[in-house]
């Protein structure tokens, strides 16, 4: 037992959540040890070394599916194939960025040649910009329509690196809540998540066949579940009911249990909000859930989605409102 490390210590040392560690176990990447005198997961030296390998590969943006392939073979061929595929992907993106840079520089040189005292030159420049904006491949400016075509192709490919963001309106609903609790109390065996699931028969879906949301509150969290009409406090005792106000949210998908994916999506969503007429609503909490997890036949439907993607989807909801003056 002296050589085993507690899950909370591993989580703290490597700055990852206990949920992420459990996810790596579920995916067959990591193993833990239990003992009769300690209820929580513990990790030996080999498991910690394996975790370090996983974290390095994730920093290289290697997918969970490819990490599984790497660990499931003793041959170096798979490792070389996976890393080679990543290098090829990086090369493609670098090449696209270089092309984009040249097109932008070409546009800058054209601007520098424009006589802003001449209305006809300004009009030509405006038409050029509108041509790019509208993606009109027939634009004939500075005699290089092929540049416009390639710009459209490059930006479309690079845009795939940015998460698709949907603005959704969550309706008002009555919910049961466990109240604001430490994160560790949520997911431990017998914790609040498991206690709330005992009332699943009383819940109703709100969006994407989900009835629940986990609200992030700094070092604490609050789990809420939408209840059917007619449910009372007595039905969900010892928990309490409250009215969730709903509202507008910017929603994007991340990979569940994957801190790297979660942080990237959060950063990109925040930058996206800044480019719109919305602003983050600081009076409400960021929240998340997992779509289609509780639908009828979920053992087939949800696992088919997970198998097809190679990971579990997590929806992240950022509260937004229109900027003042809009």
C-alpha positions in Angstrom: 0.0 0.0 0.0 2.9 2.4 0.6 3.8 2.3 -3.1 0.3 3.2 -4.2 -0.8 6.8 -4.9 -4.3 8.1 -4.1 -6.4 9.3 -7.0 -6.7 12.8 -5.5 -2.9 13.0 -5.3 -2.5 11.9 -8.9 -5.1 14.4 -9.9 -3.4 17.2 -8.1 0.1 16.3 -9.3 -0.8 16.1 -13.0 -3.5 18.8 -13.0 -6.3 16.5 -14.3 -9.7 15.7 -12.8 -10.6 12.4 -11.2 -13.3 12.1 -13.9 -10.6 12.2 -16.6 -8.7 9.4 -14.8 -11.8 7.3 -14.6 -12.4 8.0 -18.3 -8.9 6.7 -19.2 -9.7 3.6 -17.2 -13.1 3.2 -19.1 -11.3 3.4 -22.4 -8.8 0.7 -21.3 -5.8 3.0 -21.2 -5.2 3.0 -17.5 -5.7 0.6 -14.5 -6.1 1.3 -10.8 -6.1 -0.7 -7.6 -8.6 -0.9 -4.8 -8.1 -2.1 -1.2 -10.4 -3.2 1.6 -9.4 -0.4 3.9 -9.6 2.4 1.3 -12.6 3.0 -0.9 -11.0 5.1 -3.6 -8.9 4.3 -6.6 -5.1 4.1 -6.2 -2.3 3.8 -8.8 1.0 2.0 -8.7 4.2 3.1 -10.4 3.4 1.4 -13.7 0.0 3.1 -13.9 1.5 6.5 -13.2 4.1 6.0 -15.9 1.4 5.0 -18.3 -0.6 8.1 -17.4 2.4 10.3 -18.2 2.6 8.6 -21.6 -1.1 9.3 -22.2 -0.7 13.0 -21.2 2.3 13.4 -23.5 0.4 11.9 -26.5 -2.6 14.0 -25.7 -0.4 17.1 -25.7 0.6 16.1 -29.2 -3.1 16.0 -30.1 -3.1 12.2 -30.6 -6.6 10.9 -30.4 -7.8 8.5 -27.7 -8.5 6.0 -30.5 -4.9 6.2 -31.8 -3.5 6.0 -28.2 -5.5 2.8 -27.7 -3.9 1.4 -30.9 -0.4 2.4 -29.6 -0.9 0.7 -26.3 -2.5 -2.4 -27.7 0.6 -3.4 -29.7 4.2 -4.1 -28.8 5.4 -3.1 -32.3 6.8 0.3 -33.1 5.0 0.3 -36.5 1.8 1.6 -35.0 3.5 4.4 -33.1 5.4 5.5 -36.2 2.2 5.4 -38.2 0.3 7.5 -35.7 3.0 10.1 -35.3 3.7 10.1 -39.1 0.0 10.8 -39.6 0.2 13.7 -37.2 3.3 15.1 -38.9 1.5 14.9 -42.2 -1.6 16.8 -40.8 0.7 19.5 -39.4 2.5 19.8 -42.7 -0.9 20.3 -44.5 -1.9 23.0 -42.1 1.5 24.8 -42.3 1.3 24.7 -46.1 -2.2 26.2 -46.0 -1.1 28.9 -43.6 1.8 29.8 -45.9 -0.5 30.1 -48.9 -2.9 32.2 -46.9 0.0 34.4 -45.8 1.0 35.0 -49.4 -2.5 35.9 -50.5 -2.8 38.4 -47.6 0.6 39.9 -48.5 -0.5 40.2 -52.1 -3.6 42.0 -51.0 -1.5 44.3 -48.8 0.7 45.2 -51.8 -2.4 46.0 -53.8 -3.7 48.3 -51.1 -0.4 50.1 -51.0 -0.7 50.8 -54.7 -4.2 52.2 -54.4 -4.6 56.0 -54.9 -7.1 56.9 -52.2 -7.6 60.2 -53.9 -9.0 58.3 -56.9 -12.6 57.1 -56.3 -12.3 54.5 -59.0 -9.3 52.9 -57.2 -11.2 52.8 -53.9 -14.2 51.3 -55.7 -11.9 48.6 -57.1 -10.5 47.8 -53.7 -14.0 47.6 -52.2 -15.1 45.3 -55.0 -12.1 43.1 -54.3 -12.9 42.9 -50.6 -16.6 42.1 -51.2 -15.6 39.5 -53.7 -13.6 37.7 -51.0 -16.4 38.1 -48.5 -19.0 36.8 -50.8 -16.7 34.0 -52.1 -17.3 35.0 -55.7 -14.9 32.9 -57.6 -15.4 35.0 -60.8 -13.8 38.1 -59.3 -11.2 39.6 -61.6 -9.0 41.9 -59.6 -5.3 42.4 -60.2 -5.6 39.7 -62.8 -5.4 36.8 -60.4 -8.8 35.1 -59.9 -7.1 31.9 -59.0 -5.9 33.6 -55.8 -9.5 34.1 -54.8 -10.4 30.5 -55.5 -7.5 29.3 -53.4 -8.2 31.7 -50.6 -11.7 30.3 -50.4 -10.4 26.7 -50.3 -7.7 27.5 -47.7 -10.0 29.4 -45.3 -12.7 26.6 -45.6 -10.1 24.0 -44.6 -8.7 26.1 -41.8 -12.1 26.9 -40.5 -12.5 23.1 -39.7 -10.1 23.7 -36.8 -12.6 26.0 -35.1 -15.5 24.4 -33.2 -19.0 24.8 -34.6 -20.9 27.0 -32.2 -24.7 27.0 -31.9 -26.7 29.7 -30.0 -29.5 27.9 -28.2 -32.3 29.1 -25.9 -32.7 26.8 -22.8 -36.4 27.1 -21.7 -37.4 27.7 -18.1 -38.0 24.5 -16.1 -38.5 23.2 -12.6 -35.5 21.2 -11.4 -34.2 19.2 -8.5 -30.8 20.3 -7.2 -28.1 18.9 -4.9 -27.0 22.4 -4.1 -23.5 23.8 -4.5 -21.0 21.0 -3.7 -17.3 20.3 -4.0 -16.4 18.6 -7.3 -15.1 15.6 -5.5 -18.4 15.0 -3.8 -20.2 14.8 -7.2 -18.6 11.8 -8.8 -17.3 9.6 -6.0 -19.1 6.3 -5.6 -22.4 7.0 -3.8 -21.9 10.8 -4.4 -24.5 13.3 -5.5 -24.6 12.2 -9.1 -25.5 8.6 -8.1 -28.1 9.9 -5.6 -29.8 12.1 -8.1 -30.0 9.3 -10.6 -32.2 7.4 -8.2 -35.0 9.8 -9.3 -34.6 9.3 -13.1 -38.2 8.2 -13.4 -39.3 11.7 -12.3 -37.2 13.6 -14.9 -38.0 15.0 -18.4 -35.7 16.0 -21.2 -34.9 19.6 -21.9 -32.6 19.6 -24.9 -30.9 16.9 -27.0 -32.8 14.3 -24.9 -30.9 15.5 -21.8 -32.6 16.1 -18.5 -29.6 17.3 -16.5 -27.0 20.0 -16.4 -23.8 20.4 -14.3 -23.2 24.0 -13.4 -19.6 25.1 -12.9 -19.1 27.3 -9.8 -15.3 27.7 -9.5 -14.1 25.0 -7.1 -17.7 23.8 -6.6 -20.5 22.6 -8.9 -24.3 22.1 -8.8 -26.1 19.3 -10.5 -29.6 20.0 -11.6 -32.2 17.7 -13.3 -35.5 18.9 -14.9 -38.5 17.2 -13.3 -41.9 16.4 -14.8 -45.0 18.4 -14.0 -46.5 17.6 -10.7 -43.3 16.5 -9.0 -43.1 17.9 -5.4 -40.3 18.4 -2.8 -41.6 15.4 -1.0 -41.0 13.3 -4.1 -37.3 14.2 -4.3 -36.4 14.5 -0.6 -33.8 15.2 0.8 -33.1 17.3 -2.3 -35.0 20.5 -3.2 -36.9 21.8 -6.2 -36.2 25.3 -7.7 -37.1 27.2 -10.9 -34.3 27.3 -13.4 -34.7 30.5 -15.5 -33.1 29.3 -18.7 -31.8 31.8 -21.3 -29.5 32.1 -24.2 -26.3 30.0 -24.4 -23.4 29.6 -26.9 -23.0 25.9 -27.2 -20.1 23.8 -28.5 -19.0 20.2 -28.3 -15.9 19.0 -26.6 -14.6 15.5 -25.8 -15.8 14.3 -22.4 -13.1 13.8 -19.8 -10.5 15.3 -22.0 -9.1 18.4 -20.4 -7.1 19.4 -23.4 -10.2 19.4 -25.6 -12.3 21.1 -23.0 -9.8 24.0 -22.5 -9.4 24.5 -26.3 -13.2 24.6 -26.9 -13.7 27.0 -24.0 -11.0 29.4 -25.3 -12.3 29.3 -28.8 -15.9 29.9 -27.7 -14.9 32.9 -25.6 -13.0 34.4 -28.6 -16.1 33.7 -30.8 -18.4 35.5 -28.4 -16.1 38.5 -28.5 -16.5 38.7 -32.3 -20.3 38.8 -32.1 -23.0 41.2 -30.8 -23.2 39.0 -27.7 -21.3 39.1 -24.4 -20.9 36.5 -21.7 -23.5 36.8 -19.0 -21.5 36.9 -15.8 -24.6 36.5 -13.6 -25.1 32.9 -14.8 -22.9 29.8 -14.8 -21.2 27.9 -17.5 -22.8 24.4 -17.6 -22.5 21.2 -19.5 -24.1 17.8 -20.2 -23.8 14.7 -22.4 -26.4 14.6 -25.3 -28.6 11.5 -25.9 -27.2 9.7 -22.9 -30.7 9.0 -21.4 -32.8 8.5 -24.5 -34.9 5.3 -25.0 -32.7 2.5 -26.1 -29.6 4.4 -25.1 -27.5 1.3 -24.6 -27.7 1.0 -28.4 -28.1 4.5 -29.7 -25.7 6.3 -27.4 -23.0 3.7 -27.7 -23.3 3.7 -31.5 -22.6 7.4 -31.4 -19.6 6.9 -29.1 -18.2 4.0 -31.2 -18.7 6.1 -34.4 -16.9 9.1 -33.0 -14.3 7.3 -30.9 -15.1 9.5 -27.9 -18.0 10.7 -25.7 -19.5 14.0 -26.7 -19.9 16.7 -24.1 -22.0 19.8 -24.7 -20.7 23.0 -23.1 -23.1 25.9 -22.6 -21.8 29.5 -22.1 -24.4 32.0 -20.9 -24.7 35.0 -23.2 -26.7 38.1 -23.7 -26.9 40.9 -26.2 -24.3 43.6 -25.7 -25.7 46.8 -24.3 -26.8 49.2 -27.0 -27.5 46.4 -29.5 
